[in-house]
Amino acid sequence: MRRKGVKVCRKCKAIVDKKVNKCPVCGSETFTTRWEGILIIISTDSYIAKYLGINMEGDYAVKIF
Ligand SMILES: [Zn+2]
């Protein structure tokens, strides 16, 4: 799946704007534009967020290449 103008953090899989240089979630500076699936975390108390170790609400990629 591809969305225009976005990229995905290689470390935490957060979907961020292409203009962003540093991941707002984990501070990583490595990104990829090859990814698949969108995971929308609306609550960090949810099972899936805890399972994935996500502690900030937002959009995340399910899979990166
Ligand atoms: Zn990140």
N, CA, C, O and the ligand as a Tripos MOL2 file, in Angstrom:
@<TRIPOS>MOLECULE
protein
  261   259    66     0     0
PROTEIN
NO_CHARGES

@<TRIPOS>ATOM
      1 N           0.8410   -1.1940    0.0000 N.3       1 MET1
      2 CA          0.0000    0.0000    0.0000 C.3       1 MET1
      3 C           0.8790    1.2490    0.0000 C.2       1 MET1
      4 O           1.9380    1.2670    0.6270 O.2       1 MET1
      5 N           0.4430    2.2780   -0.6960 N.am      2 ARG2
      6 CA          1.2140    3.5090   -0.7400 C.3       2 ARG2
      7 C           0.3280    4.7130   -0.5220 C.2       2 ARG2
      8 O          -0.7790    4.8010   -1.0540 O.2       2 ARG2
      9 N           0.8220    5.6150    0.2510 N.am      3 ARG3
     10 CA          0.1170    6.8680    0.4430 C.3       3 ARG3
     11 C           1.0600    7.9520   -0.0180 C.2       3 ARG3
     12 O           2.2660    7.8740    0.2180 O.2       3 ARG3
     13 N           0.5320    8.9470   -0.6620 N.am      4 LYS4
     14 CA          1.3700   10.0280   -1.1640 C.3       4 LYS4
     15 C           1.8450   10.9200   -0.0350 C.2       4 LYS4
     16 O           1.0870   11.2620    0.8730 O.2       4 LYS4
     17 N           3.1150   11.2910   -0.1080 N.am      5 GLY5
     18 CA          3.6450   12.2700    0.8300 C.3       5 GLY5
     19 C           3.9600   11.7490    2.2200 C.2       5 GLY5
     20 O           4.1710   12.5270    3.1510 O.2       5 GLY5
     21 N           3.9920   10.4310    2.3580 N.am      6 VAL6
     22 CA          4.3450    9.9000    3.6700 C.3       6 VAL6
     23 C           5.4820    8.8990    3.5700 C.2       6 VAL6
     24 O           5.7820    8.3820    2.4940 O.2       6 VAL6
     25 N           6.1080    8.6330    4.7030 N.am      7 LYS7
     26 CA          7.1380    7.6030    4.8030 C.3       7 LYS7
     27 C           6.9840    6.9560    6.1680 C.2       7 LYS7
     28 O           6.2420    7.4330    7.0260 O.2       7 LYS7
     29 N           7.6990    5.8650    6.3440 N.am      8 VAL8
     30 CA          7.5270    5.0940    7.5710 C.3       8 VAL8
     31 C           8.8630    4.9460    8.2960 C.2       8 VAL8
     32 O           9.8900    4.6470    7.6870 O.2       8 VAL8
     33 N           8.8250    5.1600    9.5950 N.am      9 CYS9
     34 CA         10.0200    5.0060   10.4250 C.3       9 CYS9
     35 C          10.4280    3.5320   10.4500 C.2       9 CYS9
     36 O           9.5980    2.6570   10.6980 O.2       9 CYS9
     37 N          11.6870    3.2670   10.1970 N.am     10 ARG10
     38 CA         12.1790    1.8890   10.1760 C.3      10 ARG10
     39 C          12.2330    1.2660   11.5720 C.2      10 ARG10
     40 O          12.1900    0.0450   11.7220 O.2      10 ARG10
     41 N          12.3260    2.0980   12.5590 N.am     11 LYS11
     42 CA         12.4730    1.6010   13.9240 C.3      11 LYS11
     43 C          11.1280    1.2830   14.5840 C.2      11 LYS11
     44 O          10.9400    0.1900   15.1170 O.2      11 LYS11
     45 N          10.1940    2.2420   14.5480 N.am     12 CYS12
     46 CA          8.9260    2.0350   15.2610 C.3      12 CYS12
     47 C           7.7280    1.9160   14.3270 C.2      12 CYS12
     48 O           6.6080    1.6790   14.7800 O.2      12 CYS12
     49 N           7.9580    2.0820   13.0080 N.am     13 LYS13
     50 CA          6.9170    1.9420   11.9860 C.3      13 LYS13
     51 C           5.8580    3.0470   12.0150 C.2      13 LYS13
     52 O           4.7740    2.8740   11.4580 O.2      13 LYS13
     53 N           6.1480    4.1370   12.6350 N.am     14 ALA14
     54 CA          5.2050    5.2560   12.6170 C.3      14 ALA14
     55 C           5.1480    5.8450   11.2140 C.2      14 ALA14
     56 O           6.1750    5.9870   10.5500 O.2      14 ALA14
     57 N           3.9320    6.1890   10.7600 N.am     15 ILE15
     58 CA          3.7690    6.8160    9.4560 C.3      15 ILE15
     59 C           3.8550    8.3200    9.6520 C.2      15 ILE15
     60 O           3.0570    8.9120   10.3790 O.2      15 ILE15
     61 N           4.8270    8.9270    8.9970 N.am     16 VAL16
     62 CA          5.0380   10.3670    9.1590 C.3      16 VAL16
     63 C           5.0650   11.0600    7.8010 C.2      16 VAL16
     64 O           5.1740   10.4140    6.7590 O.2      16 VAL16
     65 N           4.9630   12.3870    7.8320 N.am     17 ASP17
     66 CA          5.0440   13.1800    6.6090 C.3      17 ASP17
     67 C           6.4490   13.0570    6.0150 C.2      17 ASP17
     68 O           7.4330   12.9420    6.7450 O.2      17 ASP17
     69 N           6.5290   13.0830    4.6830 N.am     18 LYS18
     70 CA          7.8160   12.9410    3.9990 C.3      18 LYS18
     71 C           8.8070   14.0420    4.3610 C.2      18 LYS18
     72 O          10.0190   13.8470    4.2610 O.2      18 LYS18
     73 N           8.2940   15.1980    4.7810 N.am     19 LYS19
     74 CA          9.1710   16.3300    5.0990 C.3      19 LYS19
     75 C           9.8220   16.2020    6.4760 C.2      19 LYS19
     76 O          10.7600   16.9320    6.7990 O.2      19 LYS19
     77 N           9.3240   15.2820    7.2700 N.am     20 VAL20
     78 CA          9.8490   15.1050    8.6230 C.3      20 VAL20
     79 C          11.2370   14.4520    8.5750 C.2      20 VAL20
     80 O          11.4290   13.4500    7.8860 O.2      20 VAL20
     81 N          12.1970   15.0170    9.3040 N.am     21 ASN21
     82 CA         13.5490   14.4650    9.2990 C.3      21 ASN21
     83 C          13.7920   13.5010   10.4510 C.2      21 ASN21
     84 O          14.6260   12.6000   10.3660 O.2      21 ASN21
     85 N          13.0500   13.7090   11.5220 N.am     22 LYS22
     86 CA         13.2430   12.9040   12.7110 C.3      22 LYS22
     87 C          11.8940   12.3530   13.1580 C.2      22 LYS22
     88 O          10.9110   13.0890   13.2380 O.2      22 LYS22
     89 N          11.8530   11.0710   13.4470 N.am     23 CYS23
     90 CA         10.6060   10.4450   13.8680 C.3      23 CYS23
     91 C          10.1040   11.0730   15.1700 C.2      23 CYS23
     92 O          10.8350   11.1110   16.1590 O.2      23 CYS23
     93 N           8.8530   11.5690   15.1780 N.am     24 PRO24
     94 CA          8.3150   12.1920   16.3930 C.3      24 PRO24
     95 C           8.0470   11.1830   17.5100 C.2      24 PRO24
     96 O           7.8870   11.5630   18.6700 O.2      24 PRO24
     97 N           7.9990    9.9050   17.1600 N.am     25 VAL25
     98 CA          7.6980    8.8750   18.1500 C.3      25 VAL25
     99 C           8.9730    8.3670   18.8380 C.2      25 VAL25
    100 O           9.0500    8.3480   20.0670 O.2      25 VAL25
    101 N           9.9690    7.9570   18.0480 N.am     26 CYS26
    102 CA         11.1540    7.3320   18.6420 C.3      26 CYS26
    103 C          12.4500    8.1060   18.4060 C.2      26 CYS26
    104 O          13.4860    7.7610   18.9740 O.2      26 CYS26
    105 N          12.4010    9.1500   17.5710 N.am     27 GLY27
    106 CA         13.5950    9.9620   17.3430 C.3      27 GLY27
    107 C          14.5460    9.4100   16.2910 C.2      27 GLY27
    108 O          15.6140    9.9760   16.0610 O.2      27 GLY27
    109 N          14.1640    8.3050   15.6480 N.am     28 SER28
    110 CA         15.0010    7.7080   14.6110 C.3      28 SER28
    111 C          15.0370    8.5840   13.3590 C.2      28 SER28
    112 O          14.1040    9.3390   13.0860 O.2      28 SER28
    113 N          16.1270    8.4700   12.6110 N.am     29 GLU29
    114 CA         16.2410    9.2610   11.3840 C.3      29 GLU29
    115 C          16.2960    8.3920   10.1400 C.2      29 GLU29
    116 O          16.6650    8.8690    9.0670 O.2      29 GLU29
    117 N          15.9330    7.1280   10.2710 N.am     30 THR30
    118 CA         15.8950    6.2640    9.0980 C.3      30 THR30
    119 C          14.4480    5.9080    8.7610 C.2      30 THR30
    120 O          13.6740    5.4720    9.6130 O.2      30 THR30
    121 N          14.1170    6.1100    7.4980 N.am     31 PHE31
    122 CA         12.7540    5.8960    7.0380 C.3      31 PHE31
    123 C          12.7240    5.0560    5.7680 C.2      31 PHE31
    124 O          13.7350    4.9020    5.0840 O.2      31 PHE31
    125 N          11.5630    4.5240    5.4690 N.am     32 THR32
    126 CA         11.3800    3.8060    4.2240 C.3      32 THR32
    127 C          10.0600    4.2130    3.5890 C.2      32 THR32
    128 O           9.1150    4.5890    4.2820 O.2      32 THR32
    129 N          10.0070    4.1360    2.2730 N.am     33 THR33
    130 CA          8.7410    4.4180    1.5890 C.3      33 THR33
    131 C           8.0980    3.1220    1.1200 C.2      33 THR33
    132 O           7.0410    3.1340    0.4900 O.2      33 THR33
    133 N           8.7520    1.9940    1.4350 N.am     34 ARG34
    134 CA          8.2000    0.7040    1.0460 C.3      34 ARG34
    135 C           7.5920    0.0320    2.2650 C.2      34 ARG34
    136 O           8.2990   -0.5040    3.1180 O.2      34 ARG34
    137 N           6.2700    0.0700    2.3310 N.am     35 TRP35
    138 CA          5.5750   -0.4630    3.4960 C.3      35 TRP35
    139 C           4.1880   -0.9280    3.0910 C.2      35 TRP35
    140 O           3.7390   -0.6890    1.9710 O.2      35 TRP35
    141 N           3.5280   -1.5870    4.0060 N.am     36 GLU36
    142 CA          2.2280   -2.1700    3.7000 C.3      36 GLU36
    143 C           1.3100   -2.1390    4.9170 C.2      36 GLU36
    144 O           1.7340   -2.4490    6.0310 O.2      36 GLU36
    145 N           0.0720   -1.7700    4.7020 N.am     37 GLY37
    146 CA         -0.9260   -1.8230    5.7620 C.3      37 GLY37
    147 C          -0.8560   -0.6610    6.7310 C.2      37 GLY37
    148 O           0.2240   -0.1600    7.0450 O.2      37 GLY37
    149 N          -2.0080   -0.2430    7.1970 N.am     38 ILE38
    150 CA         -2.0420    0.8510    8.1700 C.3      38 ILE38
    151 C          -2.6990    0.3870    9.4630 C.2      38 ILE38
    152 O          -3.7730   -0.2140    9.4650 O.2      38 ILE38
    153 N          -2.0200    0.6840   10.5480 N.am     39 LEU39
    154 CA         -2.5180    0.3320   11.8620 C.3      39 LEU39
    155 C          -2.7630    1.6460   12.5900 C.2      39 LEU39
    156 O          -1.8260    2.4010   12.8460 O.2      39 LEU39
    157 N          -4.0230    1.9200   12.9240 N.am     40 ILE40
    158 CA         -4.3250    3.1820   13.5870 C.3      40 ILE40
    159 C          -4.4830    2.9440   15.0860 C.2      40 ILE40
    160 O          -5.4150    2.2790   15.5390 O.2      40 ILE40
    161 N          -3.5520    3.5010   15.8280 N.am     41 ILE41
    162 CA         -3.5870    3.3540   17.2840 C.3      41 ILE41
    163 C          -4.3130    4.5560   17.8730 C.2      41 ILE41
    164 O          -3.8110    5.6790   17.8350 O.2      41 ILE41
    165 N          -5.4890    4.3100   18.4130 N.am     42 ILE42
    166 CA         -6.2430    5.4250   18.9960 C.3      42 ILE42
    167 C          -6.1090    5.4610   20.5140 C.2      42 ILE42
    168 O          -6.4200    6.4640   21.1560 O.2      42 ILE42
    169 N          -5.6410    4.3460   21.0750 N.am     43 SER43
    170 CA         -5.4030    4.3280   22.5100 C.3      43 SER43
    171 C          -4.1940    3.4630   22.8200 C.2      43 SER43
    172 O          -4.1040    2.3200   22.3700 O.2      43 SER43
    173 N          -3.2760    4.0090   23.5840 N.am     44 THR44
    174 CA         -2.0780    3.2420   23.9320 C.3      44 THR44
    175 C          -2.3830    2.2010   25.0150 C.2      44 THR44
    176 O          -1.5240    1.3940   25.3710 O.2      44 THR44
    177 N          -3.6100    2.2300   25.5300 N.am     45 ASP45
    178 CA         -4.0020    1.2260   26.5210 C.3      45 ASP45
    179 C          -4.5470   -0.0380   25.8590 C.2      45 ASP45
    180 O          -4.8310   -1.0250   26.5380 O.2      45 ASP45
    181 N          -4.6910   -0.0060   24.5340 N.am     46 SER46
    182 CA         -5.2530   -1.1490   23.8390 C.3      46 SER46
    183 C          -4.2630   -2.3170   23.8170 C.2      46 SER46
    184 O          -3.0500   -2.1380   23.9320 O.2      46 SER46
    185 N          -4.8100   -3.4840   23.6700 N.am     47 TYR47
    186 CA         -3.9960   -4.6940   23.6520 C.3      47 TYR47
    187 C          -2.9470   -4.6470   22.5450 C.2      47 TYR47
    188 O          -1.7810   -4.9750   22.7620 O.2      47 TYR47
    189 N          -3.3830   -4.2320   21.3550 N.am     48 ILE48
    190 CA         -2.4790   -4.2290   20.2050 C.3      48 ILE48
    191 C          -1.3140   -3.2500   20.4050 C.2      48 ILE48
    192 O          -0.1830   -3.5380   20.0150 O.2      48 ILE48
    193 N          -1.5940   -2.1110   21.0030 N.am     49 ALA49
    194 CA         -0.5330   -1.1330   21.2610 C.3      49 ALA49
    195 C           0.4820   -1.6840   22.2490 C.2      49 ALA49
    196 O           1.6880   -1.5120   22.0750 O.2      49 ALA49
    197 N          -0.0100   -2.3420   23.2770 N.am     50 LYS50
    198 CA          0.8820   -2.9240   24.2720 C.3      50 LYS50
    199 C           1.6940   -4.0570   23.6610 C.2      50 LYS50
    200 O           2.8890   -4.2020   23.9200 O.2      50 LYS50
    201 N           1.0220   -4.8470   22.8510 N.am     51 TYR51
    202 CA          1.6690   -5.9840   22.2000 C.3      51 TYR51
    203 C           2.8200   -5.5220   21.3100 C.2      51 TYR51
    204 O           3.8800   -6.1470   21.2650 O.2      51 TYR51
    205 N           2.5890   -4.4160   20.6040 N.am     52 LEU52
    206 CA          3.5980   -3.9060   19.6870 C.3      52 LEU52
    207 C           4.5810   -2.9420   20.3580 C.2      52 LEU52
    208 O           5.5530   -2.5060   19.7410 O.2      52 LEU52
    209 N           4.3220   -2.6200   21.6080 N.am     53 GLY53
    210 CA          5.2100   -1.7170   22.3230 C.3      53 GLY53
    211 C           5.0700   -0.2660   21.8790 C.2      53 GLY53
    212 O           6.0210    0.5110   21.9650 O.2      53 GLY53
    213 N           3.8810    0.0960   21.4060 N.am     54 ILE54
    214 CA          3.6370    1.4570   20.9380 C.3      54 ILE54
    215 C           3.1250    2.2970   22.0960 C.2      54 ILE54
    216 O           2.1480    1.9360   22.7520 O.2      54 ILE54
    217 N           3.7920    3.4240   22.3440 N.am     55 ASN55
    218 CA          3.3170    4.2610   23.4400 C.3      55 ASN55
    219 C           2.9550    5.6740   23.0030 C.2      55 ASN55
    220 O           2.9950    6.6100   23.8010 O.2      55 ASN55
    221 N           2.6000    5.8190   21.7200 N.am     56 MET56
    222 CA          2.0840    7.0970   21.2480 C.3      56 MET56
    223 C           0.9890    6.8340   20.2150 C.2      56 MET56
    224 O           1.1680    6.0090   19.3190 O.2      56 MET56
    225 N          -0.1420    7.5320   20.3360 N.am     57 GLU57
    226 CA         -1.2280    7.3620   19.3770 C.3      57 GLU57
    227 C          -0.7810    7.8320   17.9960 C.2      57 GLU57
    228 O           0.0410    8.7410   17.8770 O.2      57 GLU57
    229 N          -1.3260    7.2100   16.9620 N.am     58 GLY58
    230 CA         -0.9930    7.6230   15.6160 C.3      58 GLY58
    231 C          -1.1610    6.5010   14.6120 C.2      58 GLY58
    232 O          -1.6920    5.4370   14.9280 O.2      58 GLY58
    233 N          -0.6990    6.7550   13.3900 N.am     59 ASP59
    234 CA         -0.7850    5.7620   12.3370 C.3      59 ASP59
    235 C           0.5450    5.0250   12.2240 C.2      59 ASP59
    236 O           1.6130    5.6370   12.2320 O.2      59 ASP59
    237 N           0.4610    3.7130   12.1190 N.am     60 TYR60
    238 CA          1.6640    2.8930   11.9960 C.3      60 TYR60
    239 C           1.5170    1.9340   10.8290 C.2      60 TYR60
    240 O           0.4080    1.5250   10.4840 O.2      60 TYR60
    241 N           2.6310    1.5810   10.2300 N.am     61 ALA61
    242 CA          2.6130    0.6030    9.1590 C.3      61 ALA61
    243 C           2.5920   -0.7900    9.7700 C.2      61 ALA61
    244 O           3.2020   -1.0270   10.8130 O.2      61 ALA61
    245 N           1.8930   -1.7050    9.1220 N.am     62 VAL62
    246 CA          1.8470   -3.0690    9.6090 C.3      62 VAL62
    247 C           3.1660   -3.7890    9.2640 C.2      62 VAL62
    248 O           3.7110   -4.5580   10.0550 O.2      62 VAL62
    249 N           3.6440   -3.5020    8.0560 N.am     63 LYS63
    250 CA          4.8360   -4.1950    7.5760 C.3      63 LYS63
    251 C           5.7240   -3.2560    6.7890 C.2      63 LYS63
    252 O           5.2370   -2.4670    5.9800 O.2      63 LYS63
    253 N           7.0370   -3.3370    7.0230 N.am     64 ILE64
    254 CA          7.9690   -2.5760    6.1980 C.3      64 ILE64
    255 C           8.9260   -3.5440    5.5240 C.2      64 ILE64
    256 O           9.1580   -4.6490    6.0150 O.2      64 ILE64
    257 N           9.4740   -3.1210    4.4010 N.am     65 PHE65
    258 CA         10.3510   -4.0090    3.6200 C.3      65 PHE65
    259 C          11.8070   -3.6220    3.7470 C.2      65 PHE65
    260 O          12.6710   -4.2670    3.1530 O.2      65 PHE65
    261 ZN         10.0940    5.9290   14.8950 Zn       66 ZN66
@<TRIPOS>BOND
     1     1     2 1
     2     2     3 1
     3     3     4 2
     4     3     5 am
     5     5     6 1
     6     6     7 1
     7     7     8 2
     8     7     9 am
     9     9    10 1
    10    10    11 1
    11    11    12 2
    12    11    13 am
    13    13    14 1
    14    14    15 1
    15    15    16 2
    16    15    17 am
    17    17    18 1
    18    18    19 1
    19    19    20 2
    20    19    21 am
    21    21    22 1
    22    22    23 1
    23    23    24 2
    24    23    25 am
    25    25    26 1
    26    26    27 1
    27    27    28 2
    28    27    29 am
    29    29    30 1
    30    30    31 1
    31    31    32 2
    32    31    33 am
    33    33    34 1
    34    34    35 1
    35    35    36 2
    36    35    37 am
    37    37    38 1
    38    38    39 1
    39    39    40 2
    40    39    41 am
    41    41    42 1
    42    42    43 1
    43    43    44 2
    44    43    45 am
    45    45    46 1
    46    46    47 1
    47    47    48 2
    48    47    49 am
    49    49    50 1
    50    50    51 1
    51    51    52 2
    52    51    53 am
    53    53    54 1
    54    54    55 1
    55    55    56 2
    56    55    57 am
    57    57    58 1
    58    58    59 1
    59    59    60 2
    60    59    61 am
    61    61    62 1
    62    62    63 1
    63    63    64 2
    64    63    65 am
    65    65    66 1
    66    66    67 1
    67    67    68 2
    68    67    69 am
    69    69    70 1
    70    70    71 1
    71    71    72 2
    72    71    73 am
    73    73    74 1
    74    74    75 1
    75    75    76 2
    76    75    77 am
    77    77    78 1
    78    78    79 1
    79    79    80 2
    80    79    81 am
    81    81    82 1
    82    82    83 1
    83    83    84 2
    84    83    85 am
    85    85    86 1
    86    86    87 1
    87    87    88 2
    88    87    89 am
    89    89    90 1
    90    90    91 1
    91    91    92 2
    92    91    93 am
    93    93    94 1
    94    94    95 1
    95    95    96 2
    96    95    97 am
    97    97    98 1
    98    98    99 1
    99    99   100 2
   100    99   101 am
   101   101   102 1
   102   102   103 1
   103   103   104 2
   104   103   105 am
   105   105   106 1
   106   106   107 1
   107   107   108 2
   108   107   109 am
   109   109   110 1
   110   110   111 1
   111   111   112 2
   112   111   113 am
   113   113   114 1
   114   114   115 1
   115   115   116 2
   116   115   117 am
   117   117   118 1
   118   118   119 1
   119   119   120 2
   120   119   121 am
   121   121   122 1
   122   122   123 1
   123   123   124 2
   124   123   125 am
   125   125   126 1
   126   126   127 1
   127   127   128 2
   128   127   129 am
   129   129   130 1
   130   130   131 1
   131   131   132 2
   132   131   133 am
   133   133   134 1
   134   134   135 1
   135   135   136 2
   136   135   137 am
   137   137   138 1
   138   138   139 1
   139   139   140 2
   140   139   141 am
   141   141   142 1
   142   142   143 1
   143   143   144 2
   144   143   145 am
   145   145   146 1
   146   146   147 1
   147   147   148 2
   148   147   149 am
   149   149   150 1
   150   150   151 1
   151   151   152 2
   152   151   153 am
   153   153   154 1
   154   154   155 1
   155   155   156 2
   156   155   157 am
   157   157   158 1
   158   158   159 1
   159   159   160 2
   160   159   161 am
   161   161   162 1
   162   162   163 1
   163   163   164 2
   164   163   165 am
   165   165   166 1
   166   166   167 1
   167   167   168 2
   168   167   169 am
   169   169   170 1
   170   170   171 1
   171   171   172 2
   172   171   173 am
   173   173   174 1
   174   174   175 1
   175   175   176 2
   176   175   177 am
   177   177   178 1
   178   178   179 1
   179   179   180 2
   180   179   181 am
   181   181   182 1
   182   182   183 1
   183   183   184 2
   184   183   185 am
   185   185   186 1
   186   186   187 1
   187   187   188 2
   188   187   189 am
   189   189   190 1
   190   190   191 1
   191   191   192 2
   192   191   193 am
   193   193   194 1
   194   194   195 1
   195   195   196 2
   196   195   197 am
   197   197   198 1
   198   198   199 1
   199   199   200 2
   200   199   201 am
   201   201   202 1
   202   202   203 1
   203   203   204 2
   204   203   205 am
   205   205   206 1
   206   206   207 1
   207   207   208 2
   208   207   209 am
   209   209   210 1
   210   210   211 1
   211   211   212 2
   212   211   213 am
   213   213   214 1
   214   214   215 1
   215   215   216 2
   216   215   217 am
   217   217   218 1
   218   218   219 1
   219   219   220 2
   220   219   221 am
   221   221   222 1
   222   222   223 1
   223   223   224 2
   224   223   225 am
   225   225   226 1
   226   226   227 1
   227   227   228 2
   228   227   229 am
   229   229   230 1
   230   230   231 1
   231   231   232 2
   232   231   233 am
   233   233   234 1
   234   234   235 1
   235   235   236 2
   236   235   237 am
   237   237   238 1
   238   238   239 1
   239   239   240 2
   240   239   241 am
   241   241   242 1
   242   242   243 1
   243   243   244 2
   244   243   245 am
   245   245   246 1
   246   246   247 1
   247   247   248 2
   248   247   249 am
   249   249   250 1
   250   250   251 1
   251   251   252 2
   252   251   253 am
   253   253   254 1
   254   254   255 1
   255   255   256 2
   256   255   257 am
   257   257   258 1
   258   258   259 1
   259   259   260 2
@<TRIPOS>SUBSTRUCTURE
     1 MET1         2 RESIDUE 1 A MET
     2 ARG2         6 RESIDUE 1 A ARG
     3 ARG3        10 RESIDUE 1 A ARG
     4 LYS4        14 RESIDUE 1 A LYS
     5 GLY5        18 RESIDUE 1 A GLY
     6 VAL6        22 RESIDUE 1 A VAL
     7 LYS7        26 RESIDUE 1 A LYS
     8 VAL8        30 RESIDUE 1 A VAL
     9 CYS9        34 RESIDUE 1 A CYS
    10 ARG10       38 RESIDUE 1 A ARG
    11 LYS11       42 RESIDUE 1 A LYS
    12 CYS12       46 RESIDUE 1 A CYS
    13 LYS13       50 RESIDUE 1 A LYS
    14 ALA14       54 RESIDUE 1 A ALA
    15 ILE15       58 RESIDUE 1 A ILE
    16 VAL16       62 RESIDUE 1 A VAL
    17 ASP17       66 RESIDUE 1 A ASP
    18 LYS18       70 RESIDUE 1 A LYS
    19 LYS19       74 RESIDUE 1 A LYS
    20 VAL20       78 RESIDUE 1 A VAL
    21 ASN21       82 RESIDUE 1 A ASN
    22 LYS22       86 RESIDUE 1 A LYS
    23 CYS23       90 RESIDUE 1 A CYS
    24 PRO24       94 RESIDUE 1 A PRO
    25 VAL25       98 RESIDUE 1 A VAL
    26 CYS26      102 RESIDUE 1 A CYS
    27 GLY27      106 RESIDUE 1 A GLY
    28 SER28      110 RESIDUE 1 A SER
    29 GLU29      114 RESIDUE 1 A GLU
    30 THR30      118 RESIDUE 1 A THR
    31 PHE31      122 RESIDUE 1 A PHE
    32 THR32      126 RESIDUE 1 A THR
    33 THR33      130 RESIDUE 1 A THR
    34 ARG34      134 RESIDUE 1 A ARG
    35 TRP35      138 RESIDUE 1 A TRP
    36 GLU36      142 RESIDUE 1 A GLU
    37 GLY37      146 RESIDUE 1 A GLY
    38 ILE38      150 RESIDUE 1 A ILE
    39 LEU39      154 RESIDUE 1 A LEU
    40 ILE40      158 RESIDUE 1 A ILE
    41 ILE41      162 RESIDUE 1 A ILE
    42 ILE42      166 RESIDUE 1 A ILE
    43 SER43      170 RESIDUE 1 A SER
    44 THR44      174 RESIDUE 1 A THR
    45 ASP45      178 RESIDUE 1 A ASP
    46 SER46      182 RESIDUE 1 A SER
    47 TYR47      186 RESIDUE 1 A TYR
    48 ILE48      190 RESIDUE 1 A ILE
    49 ALA49      194 RESIDUE 1 A ALA
    50 LYS50      198 RESIDUE 1 A LYS
    51 TYR51      202 RESIDUE 1 A TYR
    52 LEU52      206 RESIDUE 1 A LEU
    53 GLY53      210 RESIDUE 1 A GLY
    54 ILE54      214 RESIDUE 1 A ILE
    55 ASN55      218 RESIDUE 1 A ASN
    56 MET56      222 RESIDUE 1 A MET
    57 GLU57      226 RESIDUE 1 A GLU
    58 GLY58      230 RESIDUE 1 A GLY
    59 ASP59      234 RESIDUE 1 A ASP
    60 TYR60      238 RESIDUE 1 A TYR
    61 ALA61      242 RESIDUE 1 A ALA
    62 VAL62      246 RESIDUE 1 A VAL
    63 LYS63      250 RESIDUE 1 A LYS
    64 ILE64      254 RESIDUE 1 A ILE
    65 PHE65      258 RESIDUE 1 A PHE
    66 ZN66       261 GROUP 0 **** ****
